[in-house]
């Protein structure tokens, strides 16, 4: 999850017909000297029906301000019923030992809630986990806490522990538990040799499990633009529209910051999706991340929108379309 790549490269590697960039992500850490930006997405992610990561606290999100009723748990994706939809995914997890059960409030995310414990799996990558103990639930720029504790669980048994977050690849069959503040204090009771069971799942507001999903923020309510969308700031935008009861998904990326286009406000983006006949819609990362790529007649993947400063940015994830 803490790996970035260009949309065109991801589309080519996955043999997709078309692709658009996805969620906002941890792009820089200037407020935390010495802490490496992870490149991980802000919202939840599901792939092949399995949770990859959970959402950071709302105050830790990168990108434009959330709509009034928005949350970093908001996603767009396709359910197990084959229909696209927007929903909200909440992590539900536990850390169980013979003596007690602790709540698990994070999964492969660059920021953990204050006082919590999060799990990191092989999906995280090699980037340092130190960023997860920085900021607060309301302030991304707040200092990093010094009260951290990390426990490595391999095949259900605690193998090692450390007072500082680590880095490097996490092998299959291994889970690293990182606690901050009260979560760190709770983990100190898990000494090497302790049997531990870690379980987690997503609870969806749609009540339909997702086959795939990524973080995106709702724009439409039954085909009508939401009431609290920004009408001032125009930028390059990327969005997903859903039509025909979830059986049609429209991928959209607009230009801006140069040339003939001034970009769109979020409100204008919502009205555009409504004009395209969408019942639901959601916006994703934009600005320098906005990228739409398709495969041309020769089989090569080509970027179709005018990129910010003419450069394709590496991003955290995206949505791809495939031919049967």
C-alpha positions in Angstrom: 0.0 0.0 0.0 2.9 2.4 0.6 4.0 2.3 -3.0 3.3 4.8 -5.7 3.2 4.5 -9.5 2.0 6.3 -12.6 -1.5 5.5 -13.8 -0.2 4.8 -17.3 2.3 2.3 -15.9 -0.2 0.6 -13.7 -2.6 0.3 -16.6 0.0 -1.2 -18.9 1.3 -3.6 -16.3 -2.3 -4.8 -15.5 -3.2 -5.0 -19.2 -6.1 -2.6 -18.7 -8.1 -0.9 -21.4 -8.4 2.4 -19.4 -7.6 3.7 -16.0 -8.0 6.8 -13.8 -6.1 7.9 -10.7 -7.7 7.1 -7.3 -7.6 8.3 -3.7 -5.8 11.2 -2.0 -2.5 10.1 -0.4 0.3 10.9 1.9 2.4 12.9 -0.5 4.7 15.0 1.8 5.7 15.3 5.4 7.2 18.8 5.7 5.6 19.2 9.2 7.4 16.2 10.6 11.2 16.5 10.0 12.9 13.2 9.6 9.7 11.3 8.9 9.3 9.8 5.5 6.2 10.3 3.4 4.6 6.9 2.9 2.7 7.4 -0.4 -0.2 5.5 1.2 -3.8 6.4 0.4 -6.0 8.2 2.9 -9.1 6.0 2.6 -10.0 2.3 2.7 -9.0 -0.1 0.0 -10.4 -3.5 -1.0 -9.0 -5.8 -3.6 -10.4 -9.2 -4.6 -12.8 -9.0 -1.7 -10.1 -8.6 0.9 -9.4 -5.5 3.1 -6.0 -4.0 2.1 -6.1 -0.9 4.3 -8.4 1.2 6.4 -9.1 4.9 6.6 -6.9 7.5 8.5 -8.7 9.9 10.9 -10.6 12.7 9.1 -8.1 15.3 10.3 -5.2 13.3 8.8 -6.5 13.3 5.3 -4.5 14.9 2.4 -6.3 16.9 -0.3 -9.2 19.4 -0.3 -11.5 19.7 2.7 -14.1 17.0 3.1 -17.8 17.9 2.4 -19.7 18.6 5.6 -21.1 15.1 5.8 -18.0 13.4 4.4 -15.6 11.0 5.9 -12.3 9.4 5.0 -14.2 6.1 5.2 -16.2 7.0 2.1 -15.4 4.7 -0.9 -16.5 3.9 -4.5 -16.3 0.4 -5.9 -18.1 -2.7 -7.1 -19.9 -5.1 -4.8 -20.1 -8.8 -4.8 -23.4 -8.4 -6.6 -21.6 -6.9 -9.6 -23.0 -3.4 -9.1 -21.0 -0.3 -8.6 -21.9 1.9 -5.6 -20.6 4.4 -3.1 -20.6 3.5 0.6 -18.7 3.9 3.8 -16.3 1.2 5.1 -15.6 1.0 8.8 -12.8 -1.3 10.1 -13.9 -3.8 12.8 -11.0 -5.7 14.3 -9.6 -7.3 17.4 -6.4 -8.5 19.0 -7.1 -11.5 21.2 -4.9 -13.2 23.8 -5.7 -15.7 26.5 -6.0 -12.9 29.0 -7.7 -10.0 27.1 -9.1 -8.6 23.9 -7.9 -5.3 22.5 -9.6 -3.2 19.8 -7.8 -3.0 16.4 -8.4 0.5 15.0 -6.0 0.6 12.1 -4.8 -1.4 9.1 -1.9 -0.5 6.8 -2.6 3.2 7.2 -0.2 6.1 7.5 -1.9 7.7 10.5 -3.4 5.8 13.5 -6.1 7.3 15.8 -4.6 8.7 19.0 -4.3 6.0 21.7 -4.9 3.1 19.3 -3.3 0.0 17.9 -2.9 -0.7 14.1 -1.9 -3.7 12.1 0.6 -3.8 9.3 0.8 -6.7 6.9 2.9 -7.7 3.9 0.6 -5.4 1.8 2.1 -2.4 3.5 5.5 -2.5 1.7 8.9 -1.5 2.9 8.3 2.1 4.0 8.9 3.1 7.7 5.8 2.9 9.9 6.9 5.9 11.9 4.4 8.3 10.2 1.5 6.3 11.8 2.4 7.9 15.2 2.4 11.5 14.0 -0.4 14.1 14.2 -3.7 13.7 16.0 -7.2 12.8 14.9 -7.9 16.5 14.2 -4.5 17.9 13.2 -2.2 16.3 10.6 0.6 18.7 11.5 0.7 17.9 15.3 4.0 16.4 16.5 4.7 12.7 16.5 4.2 11.0 19.9 7.2 9.4 21.6 5.1 6.8 23.3 5.1 4.0 20.8 5.5 0.3 20.9 5.6 -2.3 18.2 5.1 -6.1 18.4 5.8 -8.6 15.6 3.5 -11.5 15.5 4.5 -14.5 13.3 2.1 -17.4 12.8 0.1 -16.4 15.8 2.9 -15.9 18.3 4.8 -12.8 19.4 8.3 -13.0 18.2 9.8 -9.6 19.0 9.0 -6.1 20.3 10.4 -2.6 19.9 9.8 0.8 21.4 10.2 2.5 18.0 8.3 1.9 14.7 10.3 -0.2 12.2 10.7 -0.4 8.5 11.3 -3.0 5.8 9.2 -5.7 4.2 6.8 -7.7 6.3 6.9 -11.4 5.4 3.7 -13.4 4.6 2.2 -14.9 7.8 3.5 -12.0 9.8 1.6 -9.0 11.3 3.2 -6.0 12.9 1.1 -4.4 15.7 2.0 -0.7 16.3 0.5 1.1 19.2 0.6 4.8 20.2 -0.1 6.3 23.6 -2.6 4.1 25.4 -2.3 1.6 22.6 1.5 1.4 23.1 0.9 0.8 26.9 -1.5 -2.1 26.1 1.0 -3.8 23.7 3.7 -3.8 26.3 1.9 -6.7 28.0 2.4 -8.9 24.9 5.8 -10.4 25.6 7.6 -12.8 23.2 6.0 -16.2 23.2 2.5 -14.8 23.8 -0.2 -16.4 21.5 -2.1 -13.7 19.7 -4.9 -13.8 17.2 -5.5 -10.8 15.0 -8.8 -10.6 13.0 -10.4 -7.7 11.1 -13.1 -7.0 8.5 -14.9 -4.1 6.9 -18.5 -3.2 7.8 -20.1 -1.6 4.8 -22.9 1.0 5.1 -24.4 -0.6 1.9 -24.6 -4.0 3.5 -23.1 -5.5 0.4 -19.5 -6.6 0.6 -17.1 -5.0 -2.0 -15.1 -6.9 -4.5 -12.9 -3.8 -4.9 -13.1 -0.3 -3.5 -11.0 2.7 -2.8 -11.4 6.1 -1.1 -13.6 8.6 -2.9 -16.0 11.3 -1.7 -19.7 11.4 -2.7 -21.0 14.1 -5.0 -24.5 13.0 -5.9 -27.5 12.0 -4.0 -30.1 10.2 -6.2 -28.8 12.0 -9.2 -28.7 15.4 -7.6 -25.5 17.3 -6.5 -25.0 17.4 -2.8 -25.8 20.7 -1.2 -22.5 21.6 0.6 -20.0 21.3 -2.3 -17.4 23.9 -2.9 -18.3 26.5 -5.6 -15.1 28.5 -5.6 -11.9 26.6 -6.2 -11.4 25.3 -9.7 -8.8 22.6 -10.3 -8.2 19.6 -12.5 -10.5 16.8 -11.2 -10.9 13.1 -11.3 -14.2 11.4 -10.6 -16.3 8.3 -10.9 -20.0 8.4 -12.0 -22.4 5.5 -11.5 -25.5 5.0 -13.7 -28.2 2.5 -14.6 -28.5 1.0 -11.2 -24.8 0.4 -10.8 -24.2 -1.4 -14.0 -22.5 1.5 -15.7 -19.4 3.2 -14.3 -18.0 6.4 -15.9 -14.4 7.4 -15.3 -13.7 11.1 -15.7 -10.7 13.4 -15.5 -10.8 17.1 -16.4 -8.0 19.5 -17.3 -7.0 22.7 -15.6 -4.1 24.8 -14.3 -3.1 25.7 -17.9 -4.1 25.9 -21.5 -7.7 26.6 -22.4 -9.2 25.0 -19.3 -9.5 26.6 -15.9 -10.6 23.4 -14.2 -13.8 22.7 -12.3 -15.1 23.4 -8.9 -16.4 20.3 -6.9 -19.9 21.6 -7.4 -19.4 21.9 -11.2 -18.0 18.4 -11.2 -21.1 17.1 -9.5 -23.3 18.9 -12.1 -21.3 17.4 -14.9 -21.8 13.8 -13.6 -25.5 14.5 -13.2 -25.7 15.8 -16.8 -24.1 12.5 -17.9 -27.0 10.6 -16.3 -25.3 9.4 -13.2 -27.3 8.5 -10.1 -24.2 8.4 -7.9 -20.8 10.0 -8.2 -17.7 10.6 -6.2 -14.5 12.7 -6.6 -11.0 11.4 -6.1 -7.6 13.1 -6.0 -7.1 15.8 -8.6 -4.7 18.6 -9.3 -1.3 17.2 -10.3 -2.7 13.7 -9.7 -5.5 13.9 -12.2 -4.8 11.3 -14.9 -6.9 9.4 -17.4 -5.1 6.8 -19.6 -6.5 4.5 -22.3 -5.0 1.9 -24.7 -4.8 3.1 -28.3 -5.3 1.0 -31.5 -1.7 0.0 -31.5 -2.0 -1.4 -28.0 0.0 1.3 -26.2 -1.3 3.1 -23.1 -1.7 6.8 -23.7 -2.5 9.6 -21.2 -5.5 11.5 -22.6 -5.8 14.6 -20.3 -3.5 17.6 -20.1 -1.3 16.9 -17.1 -0.3 19.5 -14.6 3.1 20.9 -15.8 3.1 18.2 -18.4 4.3 15.6 -15.9 2.5 12.4 -14.9 2.6 12.0 -11.1 3.0 8.7 -9.3 -0.1 8.0 -7.3 -1.3 5.6 -4.6 -4.0 3.7 -6.5 -6.5 3.9 -9.3 -9.5 2.3 -11.0 -9.0 0.3 -14.2 -11.3 -1.0 -16.9 -10.7 -4.4 -18.6 -11.9 -6.1 -21.7 -13.4 -9.6 -21.3 
